[in-house]
Amino acid sequence: RSQYDKEVLSWLAENGFTHFYNKPVATVQNEKCLYPDKKSSYQPLGDLLKQK
């Protein structure tokens, strides 16, 4: 976090992210965080044709 914190907060302030509805909120992301499998935006043509 500390590596990019100052740079990111500076960019956010310069670009108007300073209001209560869009200001940055610190969140914790560590090895205990669970993420869904990444879905590909690519869909084979055969799969697309089967849907119709």
C-alpha distance matrix in Angstrom:
0.0 3.8 5.4 6.0 5.8 9.3 10.7 10.1 11.3 14.2 15.2 15.3 17.5 19.7 20.3 21.4 18.7 19.7 22.2 22.1 22.5 19.7 17.1 13.4 12.8 9.7 10.1 9.6 9.8 11.1 14.3 16.5 15.8 18.9 19.4 22.8 24.3 23.7 27.0 28.5 29.8 32.6 35.8 38.8 41.9 43.9 41.6 41.8 45.6 45.9 44.3 47.1
3.8 0.0 3.8 5.6 5.1 7.4 9.6 10.2 11.0 13.2 15.0 15.7 17.2 19.2 20.6 21.8 19.4 20.0 22.9 23.1 24.0 21.2 18.2 14.9 14.7 11.8 13.1 12.8 13.4 14.4 17.5 19.8 19.4 22.6 23.1 26.6 27.9 27.2 30.4 31.8 33.0 35.8 39.0 42.0 45.1 47.1 44.9 45.1 48.9 49.3 47.8 50.5
5.4 3.8 0.0 3.8 6.0 7.8 8.5 9.7 11.7 13.2 14.3 15.8 17.6 19.0 20.3 22.1 20.1 21.2 24.3 25.0 25.5 22.4 19.7 16.4 16.8 14.2 15.3 14.9 14.7 15.6 18.3 21.0 20.4 23.3 23.3 26.5 27.4 26.3 29.5 30.4 31.5 34.1 37.5 40.3 43.4 45.6 43.6 43.8 47.5 48.2 46.8 49.5
6.0 5.6 3.8 0.0 3.8 5.8 5.4 6.0 8.5 10.0 10.7 12.1 14.3 15.5 16.6 18.5 16.6 18.0 21.2 22.1 22.5 19.1 16.6 13.6 14.6 12.7 14.1 14.6 14.5 16.2 19.2 21.6 20.3 22.9 22.5 25.5 26.5 25.0 27.9 28.7 29.4 32.2 35.6 38.6 41.4 43.8 41.8 41.7 45.4 46.3 44.7 47.2
5.8 5.1 6.0 3.8 0.0 3.8 5.6 5.3 6.0 8.5 10.0 10.6 12.2 14.2 15.5 16.7 14.5 15.3 18.4 19.1 19.8 16.8 13.9 10.8 11.7 9.9 12.1 13.2 14.1 16.3 19.6 21.5 20.2 23.1 22.9 26.1 27.6 26.4 29.2 30.3 31.0 34.0 37.2 40.4 43.2 45.5 43.3 43.1 46.8 47.5 45.8 48.2
9.3 7.4 7.8 5.8 3.8 0.0 3.8 5.6 5.3 6.1 8.6 10.0 10.7 12.3 14.3 15.7 14.3 14.7 18.2 19.4 20.6 17.5 14.5 12.2 13.8 12.7 15.4 16.8 17.9 20.1 23.4 25.3 24.0 26.8 26.6 29.6 31.0 29.6 32.3 33.1 33.5 36.5 39.8 43.0 45.6 48.1 46.0 45.6 49.3 50.2 48.4 50.7
10.7 9.6 8.5 5.4 5.6 3.8 0.0 3.8 5.6 5.2 6.3 8.7 10.1 10.7 12.4 14.6 13.6 14.9 18.5 20.2 20.9 17.4 14.9 12.8 15.1 14.4 16.7 18.2 18.7 21.0 24.1 26.2 24.5 27.0 26.2 28.9 30.0 28.2 30.6 31.1 31.2 34.0 37.5 40.6 43.1 45.8 43.9 43.3 47.0 48.1 46.4 48.5
10.1 10.2 9.7 6.0 5.3 5.6 3.8 0.0 3.8 5.4 5.1 6.2 8.7 9.9 10.6 12.5 10.8 12.6 15.9 17.4 17.6 14.1 11.8 9.5 11.9 11.7 13.9 15.9 16.4 19.1 22.4 24.1 22.0 24.3 23.4 26.0 27.3 25.5 27.8 28.5 28.5 31.5 34.8 38.1 40.6 43.2 41.1 40.4 44.2 45.2 43.3 45.4
11.3 11.0 11.7 8.5 6.0 5.3 5.6 3.8 0.0 3.8 5.5 5.1 6.2 8.6 9.9 10.8 9.0 9.8 13.2 14.7 15.6 12.4 9.5 7.8 10.4 10.7 13.7 16.2 17.5 20.4 23.9 25.3 23.3 25.8 25.2 27.9 29.6 28.0 30.3 31.2 31.1 34.3 37.5 40.9 43.3 45.9 43.6 42.9 46.6 47.5 45.4 47.5
14.2 13.2 13.2 10.0 8.5 6.1 5.2 5.4 3.8 0.0 3.8 5.5 5.2 6.2 8.7 10.3 9.8 10.5 14.3 16.6 17.6 14.3 11.8 11.0 14.0 14.5 17.5 19.9 21.1 23.8 27.3 28.8 26.8 29.2 28.4 31.0 32.4 30.5 32.6 33.2 32.9 35.9 39.2 42.5 44.8 47.6 45.5 44.6 48.2 49.4 47.4 49.2
15.2 15.0 14.3 10.7 10.0 8.6 6.3 5.1 5.5 3.8 0.0 3.8 5.5 5.1 6.2 8.8 8.7 10.7 14.2 16.7 16.9 13.3 11.7 11.0 14.3 15.2 17.8 20.3 21.0 23.9 27.2 28.7 26.3 28.3 27.0 29.3 30.5 28.3 30.1 30.4 29.8 32.8 36.1 39.4 41.5 44.4 42.4 41.3 45.0 46.3 44.3 46.0
15.3 15.7 15.8 12.1 10.6 10.0 8.7 6.2 5.1 5.5 3.8 0.0 3.8 5.5 5.2 6.4 5.1 7.4 10.7 13.0 13.1 9.6 8.0 7.7 11.4 13.0 15.7 18.7 19.7 23.0 26.4 27.5 24.9 26.8 25.6 27.8 29.4 27.4 29.1 29.8 29.1 32.4 35.5 38.9 41.0 43.7 41.6 40.4 44.0 45.2 42.9 44.7
17.5 17.2 17.6 14.3 12.2 10.7 10.1 8.7 6.2 5.2 5.5 3.8 0.0 3.8 5.4 5.4 5.4 5.8 9.6 12.4 13.4 10.5 8.5 9.4 12.9 14.7 18.0 21.0 22.5 25.8 29.3 30.3 27.9 30.0 29.0 31.3 33.0 31.2 32.8 33.5 32.8 36.0 39.1 42.6 44.6 47.4 45.1 43.9 47.5 48.7 46.3 47.9
19.7 19.2 19.0 15.5 14.2 12.3 10.7 9.9 8.6 6.2 5.1 5.5 3.8 0.0 3.8 5.7 7.6 8.8 12.2 15.5 16.0 13.0 11.7 12.7 16.3 18.1 21.1 24.0 25.1 28.3 31.6 32.8 30.4 32.3 30.9 33.0 34.4 32.2 33.6 33.9 32.9 35.9 39.1 42.4 44.3 47.3 45.3 43.8 47.4 48.8 46.6 48.0
20.3 20.6 20.3 16.6 15.5 14.3 12.4 10.6 9.9 8.7 6.2 5.2 5.4 3.8 0.0 3.8 5.9 8.4 11.1 14.4 14.1 10.9 10.7 11.9 15.7 17.8 20.4 23.5 24.4 27.8 31.0 32.0 29.2 30.7 29.1 30.8 32.2 29.8 31.0 31.2 29.9 33.1 36.1 39.5 41.2 44.2 42.2 40.6 44.0 45.5 43.2 44.5
21.4 21.8 22.1 18.5 16.7 15.7 14.6 12.5 10.8 10.3 8.8 6.4 5.4 5.7 3.8 0.0 3.8 5.5 7.6 11.1 11.1 8.5 8.6 10.9 14.5 17.3 20.0 23.5 24.8 28.3 31.7 32.3 29.5 31.1 29.6 31.4 33.2 31.1 32.2 32.7 31.4 34.7 37.5 41.1 42.7 45.6 43.4 41.7 45.1 46.5 43.9 45.2
18.7 19.4 20.1 16.6 14.5 14.3 13.6 10.8 9.0 9.8 8.7 5.1 5.4 7.6 5.9 3.8 0.0 3.8 6.0 8.7 8.6 5.4 5.0 7.1 10.8 13.6 16.4 19.9 21.3 24.9 28.3 28.8 26.0 27.6 26.4 28.4 30.3 28.5 29.9 30.8 29.8 33.3 36.0 39.6 41.5 44.1 41.7 40.3 43.8 44.9 42.3 43.9
19.7 20.0 21.2 18.0 15.3 14.7 14.9 12.6 9.8 10.5 10.7 7.4 5.8 8.8 8.4 5.5 3.8 0.0 3.8 6.7 8.2 6.5 4.8 7.8 10.9 13.9 17.0 20.6 22.7 26.2 29.8 30.0 27.5 29.4 28.6 30.8 33.0 31.5 33.0 34.1 33.3 36.8 39.5 43.1 45.0 47.6 45.1 43.7 47.2 48.1 45.4 47.0
22.2 22.9 24.3 21.2 18.4 18.2 18.5 15.9 13.2 14.3 14.2 10.7 9.6 12.2 11.1 7.6 6.0 3.8 0.0 3.8 5.4 5.4 5.4 9.2 11.5 15.0 17.8 21.6 23.8 27.4 30.9 30.7 28.1 29.8 29.0 31.0 33.4 32.1 33.3 34.7 33.6 37.3 39.7 43.4 45.2 47.6 44.9 43.4 46.9 47.7 44.8 46.3
22.1 23.1 25.0 22.1 19.1 19.4 20.2 17.4 14.7 16.6 16.7 13.0 12.4 15.5 14.4 11.1 8.7 6.7 3.8 0.0 3.8 5.7 5.7 9.0 10.1 13.7 16.3 20.0 22.5 26.1 29.5 28.9 26.4 28.1 27.7 29.7 32.5 31.5 32.8 34.5 33.7 37.5 39.7 43.5 45.3 47.5 44.6 43.3 46.8 47.2 44.2 45.9
22.5 24.0 25.5 22.5 19.8 20.6 20.9 17.6 15.6 17.6 16.9 13.1 13.4 16.0 14.1 11.1 8.6 8.2 5.4 3.8 0.0 3.8 6.2 9.1 10.4 14.1 16.0 19.8 21.8 25.5 28.8 28.0 25.1 26.4 25.6 27.2 29.9 28.9 29.9 31.5 30.5 34.3 36.4 40.2 41.9 44.1 41.2 39.7 43.1 43.6 40.6 42.2
19.7 21.2 22.4 19.1 16.8 17.5 17.4 14.1 12.4 14.3 13.3 9.6 10.5 13.0 10.9 8.5 5.4 6.5 5.4 5.7 3.8 0.0 3.8 6.5 8.8 12.4 14.4 18.1 19.9 23.6 26.9 26.6 23.6 25.0 24.0 25.7 28.1 26.7 27.9 29.3 28.4 32.1 34.4 38.2 40.0 42.4 39.6 38.3 41.8 42.5 39.6 41.3
17.1 18.2 19.7 16.6 13.9 14.5 14.9 11.8 9.5 11.8 11.7 8.0 8.5 11.7 10.7 8.6 5.0 4.8 5.4 5.7 6.2 3.8 0.0 3.8 6.5 9.9 12.7 16.4 18.5 22.1 25.6 25.6 23.0 24.9 24.3 26.5 28.9 27.7 29.3 30.8 30.3 33.9 36.5 40.2 42.2 44.6 41.9 40.7 44.3 45.0 42.3 44.1
13.4 14.9 16.4 13.6 10.8 12.2 12.8 9.5 7.8 11.0 11.0 7.7 9.4 12.7 11.9 10.9 7.1 7.8 9.2 9.0 9.1 6.5 3.8 0.0 3.8 6.5 9.4 12.9 14.9 18.5 22.0 22.2 19.7 21.9 21.4 23.9 26.3 25.2 27.2 28.8 28.7 32.2 34.9 38.6 40.9 43.2 40.4 39.6 43.3 43.8 41.3 43.5
12.8 14.7 16.8 14.6 11.7 13.8 15.1 11.9 10.4 14.0 14.3 11.4 12.9 16.3 15.7 14.5 10.8 10.9 11.5 10.1 10.4 8.8 6.5 3.8 0.0 3.8 6.4 10.1 12.6 16.1 19.7 19.4 17.2 19.5 19.6 22.3 25.1 24.5 26.7 28.8 29.0 32.6 35.1 38.8 41.3 43.3 40.4 39.8 43.5 43.7 41.2 43.5
9.7 11.8 14.2 12.7 9.9 12.7 14.4 11.7 10.7 14.5 15.2 13.0 14.7 18.1 17.8 17.3 13.6 13.9 15.0 13.7 14.1 12.4 9.9 6.5 3.8 0.0 3.8 6.9 9.7 12.9 16.7 16.7 14.9 17.8 18.3 21.5 24.1 23.8 26.5 28.6 29.3 32.8 35.4 38.9 41.7 43.5 40.6 40.4 44.2 44.2 42.0 44.6
10.1 13.1 15.3 14.1 12.1 15.4 16.7 13.9 13.7 17.5 17.8 15.7 18.0 21.1 20.4 20.0 16.4 17.0 17.8 16.3 16.0 14.4 12.7 9.4 6.4 3.8 0.0 3.8 6.5 9.9 13.4 13.1 11.2 14.1 14.8 18.1 20.9 21.0 23.8 26.2 27.2 30.7 33.1 36.6 39.5 41.1 38.1 38.1 41.9 41.7 39.6 42.3
9.6 12.8 14.9 14.6 13.2 16.8 18.2 15.9 16.2 19.9 20.3 18.7 21.0 24.0 23.5 23.5 19.9 20.6 21.6 20.0 19.8 18.1 16.4 12.9 10.1 6.9 3.8 0.0 3.8 6.4 10.0 9.9 8.7 12.1 13.6 17.2 19.8 20.4 23.5 26.1 27.6 30.9 33.3 36.5 39.7 41.0 38.1 38.5 42.3 41.9 40.0 43.0
9.8 13.4 14.7 14.5 14.1 17.9 18.7 16.4 17.5 21.1 21.0 19.7 22.5 25.1 24.4 24.8 21.3 22.7 23.8 22.5 21.8 19.9 18.5 14.9 12.6 9.7 6.5 3.8 0.0 3.8 7.1 7.8 6.1 9.5 10.7 14.4 16.7 17.2 20.6 23.1 24.9 27.9 30.4 33.5 36.8 38.1 35.3 35.9 39.6 39.3 37.6 40.7
11.1 14.4 15.6 16.2 16.3 20.1 21.0 19.1 20.4 23.8 23.9 23.0 25.8 28.3 27.8 28.3 24.9 26.2 27.4 26.1 25.5 23.6 22.1 18.5 16.1 12.9 9.9 6.4 3.8 0.0 3.8 5.4 5.7 9.2 11.2 15.0 16.9 17.9 21.5 24.1 26.3 29.1 31.5 34.3 37.8 38.8 36.1 37.1 40.7 40.2 38.8 42.1
14.3 17.5 18.3 19.2 19.6 23.4 24.1 22.4 23.9 27.3 27.2 26.4 29.3 31.6 31.0 31.7 28.3 29.8 30.9 29.5 28.8 26.9 25.6 22.0 19.7 16.7 13.4 10.0 7.1 3.8 0.0 3.8 5.5 8.1 10.4 13.9 15.4 17.0 20.7 23.3 26.0 28.4 30.6 33.2 36.7 37.5 34.9 36.2 39.8 39.0 37.9 41.3
16.5 19.8 21.0 21.6 21.5 25.3 26.2 24.1 25.3 28.8 28.7 27.5 30.3 32.8 32.0 32.3 28.8 30.0 30.7 28.9 28.0 26.6 25.6 22.2 19.4 16.7 13.1 9.9 7.8 5.4 3.8 0.0 3.8 6.4 9.7 13.1 15.3 17.4 20.8 23.9 26.5 29.1 30.9 33.6 37.1 37.6 34.7 36.0 39.5 38.5 37.2 40.7
15.8 19.4 20.4 20.3 20.2 24.0 24.5 22.0 23.3 26.8 26.3 24.9 27.9 30.4 29.2 29.5 26.0 27.5 28.1 26.4 25.1 23.6 23.0 19.7 17.2 14.9 11.2 8.7 6.1 5.7 5.5 3.8 0.0 3.8 6.6 10.2 12.8 14.5 17.9 21.0 23.3 26.1 28.0 30.9 34.3 35.0 32.0 33.1 36.7 35.8 34.3 37.6
18.9 22.6 23.3 22.9 23.1 26.8 27.0 24.3 25.8 29.2 28.3 26.8 30.0 32.3 30.7 31.1 27.6 29.4 29.8 28.1 26.4 25.0 24.9 21.9 19.5 17.8 14.1 12.1 9.5 9.2 8.1 6.4 3.8 0.0 3.8 6.8 9.6 11.9 15.0 18.3 20.8 23.5 25.1 27.9 31.2 31.8 28.7 29.9 33.4 32.3 30.9 34.3
19.4 23.1 23.3 22.5 22.9 26.6 26.2 23.4 25.2 28.4 27.0 25.6 29.0 30.9 29.1 29.6 26.4 28.6 29.0 27.7 25.6 24.0 24.3 21.4 19.6 18.3 14.8 13.6 10.7 11.2 10.4 9.7 6.6 3.8 0.0 3.8 6.5 8.3 11.4 14.7 17.1 19.8 21.5 24.4 27.8 28.5 25.5 26.5 30.1 29.3 27.8 31.2
22.8 26.6 26.5 25.5 26.1 29.6 28.9 26.0 27.9 31.0 29.3 27.8 31.3 33.0 30.8 31.4 28.4 30.8 31.0 29.7 27.2 25.7 26.5 23.9 22.3 21.5 18.1 17.2 14.4 15.0 13.9 13.1 10.2 6.8 3.8 0.0 3.8 6.2 8.5 12.1 14.6 17.2 18.4 21.3 24.5 25.1 21.9 23.1 26.6 25.6 24.2 27.6
24.3 27.9 27.4 26.5 27.6 31.0 30.0 27.3 29.6 32.4 30.5 29.4 33.0 34.4 32.2 33.2 30.3 33.0 33.4 32.5 29.9 28.1 28.9 26.3 25.1 24.1 20.9 19.8 16.7 16.9 15.4 15.3 12.8 9.6 6.5 3.8 0.0 3.8 6.2 9.5 12.6 14.6 15.9 18.4 21.9 22.4 19.5 21.0 24.4 23.6 22.6 26.1
23.7 27.2 26.3 25.0 26.4 29.6 28.2 25.5 28.0 30.5 28.3 27.4 31.2 32.2 29.8 31.1 28.5 31.5 32.1 31.5 28.9 26.7 27.7 25.2 24.5 23.8 21.0 20.4 17.2 17.9 17.0 17.4 14.5 11.9 8.3 6.2 3.8 0.0 3.8 6.5 9.4 11.7 13.6 16.5 19.9 21.0 18.4 19.4 23.0 22.7 21.8 25.0
27.0 30.4 29.5 27.9 29.2 32.3 30.6 27.8 30.3 32.6 30.1 29.1 32.8 33.6 31.0 32.2 29.9 33.0 33.3 32.8 29.9 27.9 29.3 27.2 26.7 26.5 23.8 23.5 20.6 21.5 20.7 20.8 17.9 15.0 11.4 8.5 6.2 3.8 0.0 3.8 6.5 8.7 10.1 13.2 16.4 17.5 14.8 15.6 19.3 19.1 18.1 21.3
28.5 31.8 30.4 28.7 30.3 33.1 31.1 28.5 31.2 33.2 30.4 29.8 33.5 33.9 31.2 32.7 30.8 34.1 34.7 34.5 31.5 29.3 30.8 28.8 28.8 28.6 26.2 26.1 23.1 24.1 23.3 23.9 21.0 18.3 14.7 12.1 9.5 6.5 3.8 0.0 3.8 5.2 7.5 10.5 13.8 15.4 13.3 13.9 17.5 18.0 17.3 20.2
29.8 33.0 31.5 29.4 31.0 33.5 31.2 28.5 31.1 32.9 29.8 29.1 32.8 32.9 29.9 31.4 29.8 33.3 33.6 33.7 30.5 28.4 30.3 28.7 29.0 29.3 27.2 27.6 24.9 26.3 26.0 26.5 23.3 20.8 17.1 14.6 12.6 9.4 6.5 3.8 0.0 3.8 6.4 9.9 12.5 14.8 12.7 12.3 16.0 17.1 16.0 18.4
32.6 35.8 34.1 32.2 34.0 36.5 34.0 31.5 34.3 35.9 32.8 32.4 36.0 35.9 33.1 34.7 33.3 36.8 37.3 37.5 34.3 32.1 33.9 32.2 32.6 32.8 30.7 30.9 27.9 29.1 28.4 29.1 26.1 23.5 19.8 17.2 14.6 11.7 8.7 5.2 3.8 0.0 3.8 6.6 9.3 11.8 10.5 10.4 13.8 15.2 14.9 17.2
35.8 39.0 37.5 35.6 37.2 39.8 37.5 34.8 37.5 39.2 36.1 35.5 39.1 39.1 36.1 37.5 36.0 39.5 39.7 39.7 36.4 34.4 36.5 34.9 35.1 35.4 33.1 33.3 30.4 31.5 30.6 30.9 28.0 25.1 21.5 18.4 15.9 13.6 10.1 7.5 6.4 3.8 0.0 3.8 6.4 8.4 6.7 6.8 10.3 11.4 11.4 13.8
38.8 42.0 40.3 38.6 40.4 43.0 40.6 38.1 40.9 42.5 39.4 38.9 42.6 42.4 39.5 41.1 39.6 43.1 43.4 43.5 40.2 38.2 40.2 38.6 38.8 38.9 36.6 36.5 33.5 34.3 33.2 33.6 30.9 27.9 24.4 21.3 18.4 16.5 13.2 10.5 9.9 6.6 3.8 0.0 3.8 5.4 5.4 6.5 8.9 10.3 11.4 13.6
41.9 45.1 43.4 41.4 43.2 45.6 43.1 40.6 43.3 44.8 41.5 41.0 44.6 44.3 41.2 42.7 41.5 45.0 45.2 45.3 41.9 40.0 42.2 40.9 41.3 41.7 39.5 39.7 36.8 37.8 36.7 37.1 34.3 31.2 27.8 24.5 21.9 19.9 16.4 13.8 12.5 9.3 6.4 3.8 0.0 3.8 5.5 5.0 6.2 8.7 10.2 11.3
43.9 47.1 45.6 43.8 45.5 48.1 45.8 43.2 45.9 47.6 44.4 43.7 47.4 47.3 44.2 45.6 44.1 47.6 47.6 47.5 44.1 42.4 44.6 43.2 43.3 43.5 41.1 41.0 38.1 38.8 37.5 37.6 35.0 31.8 28.5 25.1 22.4 21.0 17.5 15.4 14.8 11.8 8.4 5.4 3.8 0.0 3.8 5.4 5.2 6.3 8.9 10.5
41.6 44.9 43.6 41.8 43.3 46.0 43.9 41.1 43.6 45.5 42.4 41.6 45.1 45.3 42.2 43.4 41.7 45.1 44.9 44.6 41.2 39.6 41.9 40.4 40.4 40.6 38.1 38.1 35.3 36.1 34.9 34.7 32.0 28.7 25.5 21.9 19.5 18.4 14.8 13.3 12.7 10.5 6.7 5.4 5.5 3.8 0.0 3.8 5.5 5.2 6.7 9.3
41.8 45.1 43.8 41.7 43.1 45.6 43.3 40.4 42.9 44.6 41.3 40.4 43.9 43.8 40.6 41.7 40.3 43.7 43.4 43.3 39.7 38.3 40.7 39.6 39.8 40.4 38.1 38.5 35.9 37.1 36.2 36.0 33.1 29.9 26.5 23.1 21.0 19.4 15.6 13.9 12.3 10.4 6.8 6.5 5.0 5.4 3.8 0.0 3.8 5.5 5.5 7.2
45.6 48.9 47.5 45.4 46.8 49.3 47.0 44.2 46.6 48.2 45.0 44.0 47.5 47.4 44.0 45.1 43.8 47.2 46.9 46.8 43.1 41.8 44.3 43.3 43.5 44.2 41.9 42.3 39.6 40.7 39.8 39.5 36.7 33.4 30.1 26.6 24.4 23.0 19.3 17.5 16.0 13.8 10.3 8.9 6.2 5.2 5.5 3.8 0.0 3.8 5.4 5.5
45.9 49.3 48.2 46.3 47.5 50.2 48.1 45.2 47.5 49.4 46.3 45.2 48.7 48.8 45.5 46.5 44.9 48.1 47.7 47.2 43.6 42.5 45.0 43.8 43.7 44.2 41.7 41.9 39.3 40.2 39.0 38.5 35.8 32.3 29.3 25.6 23.6 22.7 19.1 18.0 17.1 15.2 11.4 10.3 8.7 6.3 5.2 5.5 3.8 0.0 3.8 5.5
44.3 47.8 46.8 44.7 45.8 48.4 46.4 43.3 45.4 47.4 44.3 42.9 46.3 46.6 43.2 43.9 42.3 45.4 44.8 44.2 40.6 39.6 42.3 41.3 41.2 42.0 39.6 40.0 37.6 38.8 37.9 37.2 34.3 30.9 27.8 24.2 22.6 21.8 18.1 17.3 16.0 14.9 11.4 11.4 10.2 8.9 6.7 5.5 5.4 3.8 0.0 3.8
47.1 50.5 49.5 47.2 48.2 50.7 48.5 45.4 47.5 49.2 46.0 44.7 47.9 48.0 44.5 45.2 43.9 47.0 46.3 45.9 42.2 41.3 44.1 43.5 43.5 44.6 42.3 43.0 40.7 42.1 41.3 40.7 37.6 34.3 31.2 27.6 26.1 25.0 21.3 20.2 18.4 17.2 13.8 13.6 11.3 10.5 9.3 7.2 5.5 5.5 3.8 0.0
